[in-house]
Structure formats: structure tokens, C-alpha cells
């Protein structure tokens, strides 16, 4: 007979879990593994709420295993380390992002691209090496292999650092890989949400000219005056879009909703790159002719490897880049998720785990 969630491991843990596709979160007692030789245990202080959490909670991708404890933007303070751990010590500020394991031997892993490992182990809702299911950061305690631990610089606020472990690396990595990080380049950012607002900040830190592309005129002032974008395009305004045709070196598309690619491809210069970061649930129509007329490229990108994630956090700390957050209590999480479905947040909810997640 299989052990219960509370007894399968020796370390008691408490969090918030969904038990079905309603996605409603309720208090949940479970357990974490004992700290192994290569493991780091830490007290969770804050955890960001990502749109992926919503997809998993409602089983919109058809892969969710319940009970589900979401959360892959996790930060806290180290409470215990295994005897082989060298990267961090007790008391250090650390984080865990979207993955907690990989095979460590394939070509991708050897190239510090654990995120593309065929055997990647996501931070929640996936079988771990020992066969038990991983639980995320909507919880009071976390244990992870030190390889998947990120050190958080002292000058970075932990609450605003949490979303960078997903939204930050998801935008930073493609800009670096595709060479969209050179001063003077013109970069478009489609969608001004959790990913988009961080993409603007990184692009500006790289010295790029940044244009935000949105369906909503209400975001114009925020984009220009608060986030520092150089210009703003209403994607539904044909005249505005026509006026920007052929002006951009690259576009970071963060939108998960169904949308047309043709107008975006038109904004690119010859050899321009359109990088898809959102995950629409239905296939998008791909017009090929405009790609041929200018040797343009459409590609995708998903998070980043551990080496690059640490590089991203260090870069963010150096350039004072942090996510814009709304800090919430644990008992507000279900309301926050409802608001997230309506994009009613600027720009990332973060749960104040340590101060508000309490067993009744």
C-alpha cells in the first residue's frame, strides 16, 4: 500500500494544494525528503504566482496530477545543507525556479541547458528520481539538489526577486541567445504582463530601444513613464503598425492568447527574429511568405539553464532590475488566481509565505 502524502518522506511540510481541476487551493499537509548529501533545505519566504500555475491547477494542458502544490518562483533562507554541498551555507538567500532535476548527462545538460533535457523534472507535478511527485513553493519548506539552487544577491529584495526565477530567465535567455542584447538595437515586446514588463527592463538594461506592442491603450502610460519603454504601438491600429513596418531587430512575444503573427513579422527588419514565449492552447497560423522576403526567423524559447539563471539574477541585481509585484497573503491566493485569469495584476502576485501561510 502506497504511503500517504504526509508520511512518504520524513520532513513534515504544509502548503496549499488543489485536489481537482476546479483549481481551488486549500490547506494541505504533506512531507519533504530528508536533506541528502547534495541537497539544500530552505524555509520558503516568498513564492510568485505564474500563469503556468493556473494552467496546471485547472489541468488545461491535460498533464496535471492531483493533489497539486504549485509554485516555481520560490525564494527563502537556507536552514540545512548536505555534507557535499559547496554552493551555499545555512543562512544564505536562495531560490528555486522551474526545475529541480534533469539527467545531468545528455547533450543539453552538458551544455548547461538542463531546461531542454528530455528528462527534466519540473518543480511541481512531476515524478522525482525517487518516484514521488514534486511539490512546489506554495509551501513552508523546500528541499532541492544544490545544482538547481540559485543564489540571490544581498542587494536584491527577495519578494521582487522571486518572479525573476521564471519570468526573468524566460525573457533574458532568448535575448542573450539570439543576440537581441546589443546597445542600439530596436526590440519589440508584445504583451505587458508578468513576462513583458520584465522583458522591457532587461532590454533597456542592454541599451536597446524598446517598443511595447499591446492591444490595450490603457497600458501606454505605464509602458512609457513607469517601465521606460521608448515607444508604444496599438496592435489593432493598422496605421500605427504600418508606420513601424521594417523597424525592429527582434520581437519578444509573451502573449499566450491566440493572435495573428503576420503583423508582427511585418515589423521586423530583414534578418529580424520573432521569439515566441507564450503558449497559446490552439495552433497559430504561420504565414511563410513574409519570412522568405527578408530571411526572417520565428523561434521559441523556454526558461534557461542553471548557469544562465544565476547569470540573469546577478545581472538583474547589478542593474536594479526586479519584478513589479503585488504582495498577497496566503488566504488571498484563490482570489489572486481569479484576478490573474483576467490579467488584473501589475505585474506578478507574490505570496508572503513565511508571514501568512499558517496551519489552522
Secondary structure, 3 states (H helix, E strand, C coil): CCCCCCCCCCEEEEEEEECCCCCCEEEEEEEECCCCCCEEEEEEEEEECCHHHHHHHCCCCCCCCCCECCCCCEEEEEEEECCCCCCCCCCCEEEECCEEECCCCCHHHHCCCHHHCCCCEECCCCECCCCCECCCCCECEEEEEHHHCEECCCCCCHHHHHHHHCHHHHHHHHHHHCCCCCCCCEEEEECCCHHHHHHHHHHHHCCCEEEEEECCHHHHHHHHHHCCCCEEEECCCHHHHHHCCCCEEEEEECCCCCCCCHHHHHHEEEEEEEEECCCCCCCCCCCCHHHHCCCCEEEECCCCCHHHHHHHHHHHHHCCCCCCEEEECHHHHHHHHHHHHCCCCCCEEEEEHHHHCCCC
